Amino acid sequence: MSKVIWWLIVILGCGLFASIIYYALPNMKPEPVVRPTAPAAAQPPASAEPEIRHPVAQQPADKPLPALDVSDSTMRNALGGLALDKTLIDLFQLHDFVRRVVATVDNLPREKLALRLMPVKLAGGKFLVTGKDGRLAIGADNAARYALYLRLAGAIDTGKLVTLYIHFYPLFQQAYQELGYPKGYFNDRLVDVIDHLLAAPEVTAPVKLVRPKVFYLFADPALEACSAGQKILMRVGSENAALIKAKLRDIRGELTRQVSKR
């Protein structure tokens, strides 16, 4: 399983949040996928300009933003400005950070996540399962594996996070267009992804599994058919999922509030 950065999946997930956790289930992870070349939803004719539903108005900056290709050090400093301790900062994959966040957010509603593009590092430990002989389930102790990532979510000030995101939005927008959406608008995609994650089914223990081959799958076909992002929230335990969803709602509310003021 893997974990996506909360700035994302929020930003993040987005993905910032549901984002982070996906790494932690190595035996349930899907095969890596390449960057998508088309949005999941049906698109308007090529000649039509898509409607922007959540526009981000830029404010004059004291100095120009760095070019996307050389923005890593600036992003590192920005994360430091969120007053996170070194243990939490070390969770991030800071190389090509903006592109990692954008790709992960875009992949969360899809069937698979591109693990090599995640903006956070892999979690240690083993995915904990109970039972045998057709009675497998996610272990009750498995939720504790995500304590550090839940701590990261709680440590990030939502208002500061969204302010930074808006400040650096041109970089996220450029990365999104490079991903294969020349007329797309990343902030619209972000809000849609957050809504998608909030709609994840709420499951209670024990979450039953099957293991037809190497990887574990949800025993319930309806759960197994959910997106990669929604599966994150179903795998981390109901209490962790509730905390993640609360943070996502907070981020969505702050994001739409700050955007509407501009």
C-alpha positions in Angstrom: 0.0 0.0 0.0 1.1 3.5 -0.4 0.7 6.9 1.1 0.2 10.0 -0.6 1.2 13.4 0.6 -1.4 15.3 2.4 -0.4 18.5 0.7 -1.8 16.8 -2.3 -4.3 14.9 -1.9 -5.2 17.9 -0.4 -3.8 19.5 -2.4 -3.7 16.5 -1.1 -5.0 13.7 -0.7 -4.4 15.4 -1.8 -3.5 14.2 -1.5 -2.1 15.1 0.4 -3.8 12.7 3.1 -5.5 9.7 1.8 -2.5 10.0 -0.4 0.1 9.2 2.2 -1.3 6.0 3.4 -1.4 4.0 0.2 2.3 3.1 0.4 1.9 1.1 3.6 0.2 -2.0 2.1 2.9 -3.5 -0.1 0.9 -6.7 -0.6 -2.1 -4.8 -1.8 -0.5 -2.3 -4.1 -1.3 -2.3 -7.8 1.2 -2.3 -10.6 2.8 1.1 -11.3 1.2 3.1 -14.1 2.6 5.8 -16.3 1.4 9.4 -16.3 -2.1 9.5 -17.7 -2.6 11.2 -21.0 -6.3 12.0 -20.8 -8.7 12.9 -18.0 -11.0 10.2 -16.6 -14.2 12.1 -17.3 -15.6 12.8 -20.7 -14.2 15.9 -22.3 -15.8 18.6 -24.3 -14.9 19.0 -28.0 -11.3 20.1 -28.6 -12.5 23.5 -29.9 -14.4 24.3 -26.7 -12.7 26.0 -23.8 -13.5 24.1 -20.5 -15.3 26.1 -17.8 -13.1 26.9 -14.8 -15.3 26.2 -11.7 -12.8 27.1 -9.0 -10.5 29.8 -10.3 -7.3 30.7 -8.3 -6.6 34.5 -8.6 -2.9 35.2 -8.2 -1.8 38.1 -6.0 1.4 40.2 -6.8 4.4 38.4 -5.4 7.4 40.0 -3.8 9.6 38.1 -6.2 9.0 35.9 -9.2 8.3 32.2 -8.6 11.1 29.8 -9.6 10.9 27.8 -12.8 9.1 24.5 -12.3 12.3 22.5 -13.1 14.3 24.2 -10.4 11.6 24.6 -7.7 12.6 21.8 -5.4 14.6 24.0 -3.0 11.8 26.5 -2.8 9.3 23.8 -2.0 11.6 22.5 0.7 11.8 25.9 2.3 8.0 26.3 2.0 7.4 23.0 3.8 9.8 24.1 6.4 7.6 27.2 6.8 4.8 24.9 7.9 6.7 24.4 11.2 7.0 20.6 10.8 9.7 18.9 12.7 12.5 17.1 10.8 10.9 13.6 11.3 7.8 14.7 9.4 9.8 16.6 6.7 11.8 13.5 6.1 8.6 11.7 4.9 8.5 13.7 1.7 10.1 12.9 -1.6 11.3 16.4 -2.4 12.8 15.7 -5.8 10.4 17.0 -8.5 7.9 17.6 -5.7 5.3 19.7 -7.5 5.0 17.2 -10.3 4.8 14.3 -7.8 1.9 16.0 -6.0 0.0 16.8 -9.2 0.4 13.3 -10.7 -0.6 11.7 -7.4 -3.7 13.9 -7.0 -4.7 13.1 -10.6 -4.3 9.3 -10.1 -6.2 9.0 -6.8 -9.7 8.5 -8.5 -8.2 6.0 -10.9 -7.8 2.3 -10.6 -4.1 2.4 -9.9 -1.5 4.8 -8.5 1.9 5.5 -10.0 4.1 4.5 -7.0 7.3 5.9 -8.5 5.6 9.4 -8.6 4.5 9.5 -5.0 5.5 12.6 -3.0 6.1 10.7 0.2 8.5 7.8 1.1 7.5 4.2 1.6 6.4 3.2 5.1 8.2 0.4 6.9 6.7 -2.6 8.5 4.5 -5.4 7.3 0.9 -5.3 6.3 -0.9 -7.0 9.2 -3.5 -9.7 8.4 -5.5 -12.0 10.6 -7.2 -15.3 9.9 -6.5 -18.1 7.3 -8.2 -20.6 5.1 -10.6 -18.2 3.4 -11.2 -16.1 6.5 -8.6 -13.4 6.0 -9.1 -9.8 7.2 -7.1 -6.7 7.8 -5.5 -7.0 11.3 -6.8 -4.7 14.0 -3.2 -3.6 14.8 -2.5 -2.6 11.2 -4.0 0.9 11.7 -1.1 1.8 14.1 1.3 1.6 11.2 0.0 5.0 10.0 0.5 6.9 13.2 3.3 9.0 11.8 1.3 10.0 8.7 -1.7 10.9 10.8 0.6 13.0 12.9 1.7 14.8 9.8 -1.9 15.5 8.8 -2.6 16.9 12.2 0.6 19.0 12.3 -0.1 20.9 9.1 -2.0 24.1 9.6 -4.7 24.1 7.0 -4.8 27.8 6.5 -1.0 28.1 5.9 -1.1 25.0 3.6 -3.8 26.5 1.4 -2.1 29.9 1.4 1.1 28.3 0.2 -0.7 26.3 -2.5 -2.4 29.4 -3.9 1.0 31.3 -3.8 2.7 28.5 -5.8 -0.4 27.7 -7.9 1.2 28.6 -11.3 3.7 25.8 -10.8 1.0 23.2 -10.0 -1.0 24.4 -13.1 2.0 24.1 -15.3 2.7 20.6 -14.0 -0.9 19.6 -14.7 -0.8 20.9 -18.2 2.5 19.0 -18.8 0.8 15.8 -17.5 -1.4 15.8 -20.6 -4.1 18.4 -19.9 -3.2 21.5 -22.0 -6.6 23.0 -21.4 -7.2 21.5 -17.9 -7.4 23.4 -14.6 -5.6 21.7 -11.7 -7.6 23.4 -8.9 -10.8 22.0 -10.4 -9.3 18.6 -10.5 -8.1 18.9 -6.9 -11.5 19.8 -5.6 -13.1 17.0 -7.6 -10.6 14.5 -6.2 -11.2 15.6 -2.6 -14.9 15.2 -3.1 -14.3 11.7 -4.6 -12.2 10.7 -1.5 -14.9 12.0 0.9 -17.4 9.7 -0.9 -15.3 6.6 -0.1 -17.4 3.9 1.5 -17.2 3.7 5.3 -16.3 0.2 6.3 -16.1 -1.3 9.8 -13.8 -4.1 11.0 -13.1 -6.8 10.2 -12.4 -5.8 6.6 -12.4 -9.2 4.8 -9.7 -10.0 2.2 -8.9 -12.7 -0.3 -5.5 -13.6 -1.7 -6.0 -15.3 -5.1 -2.3 -14.9 -6.0 0.4 -12.6 -4.6 -1.6 -9.5 -3.6 -4.5 -9.2 -1.1 -7.8 -8.0 -2.5 -11.0 -7.0 -0.8 -13.4 -9.9 -0.5 -16.4 -7.6 -1.3 -16.4 -7.1 -5.1 -18.0 -3.6 -4.6 -15.1 -2.5 -2.4 -12.5 -4.0 -4.7 -14.0 -2.0 -7.6 -13.4 1.3 -5.9 -10.6 3.7 -6.9 -7.1 3.5 -5.6 -7.8 6.6 -3.5 -11.0 5.3 -1.9 -9.3 2.0 -1.2 -6.7 3.9 0.8 -9.4 5.1 3.2 -10.9 1.7 3.5 -7.5 0.0 4.3 -6.3 2.3 7.1 -9.0 1.6 9.6 -12.2 3.4 10.3 -10.8 5.8 12.9 -7.9 6.8 10.7 -10.3 7.2 7.8 -12.5 9.5 9.8 -9.6 11.7 10.8 -8.4 11.9 7.2 -11.8 12.8 5.9 -12.2 15.5 8.5 -8.8 17.0 7.4 -9.9 16.8 3.7 -13.2 18.6 4.6 -11.2 21.3 6.4 -8.8 21.7 3.4 -11.7 21.9 0.9 -13.5 24.5 3.0 -10.4 26.6 3.4 -9.5 26.2 -0.2 -12.9 27.3 -1.5 -13.0 30.1 1.1 -9.6 31.6 0.2 -10.3 31.3 -3.6 -13.7 33.0 -3.2 -12.1 36.0 -1.5 -9.7 36.7 -4.4 
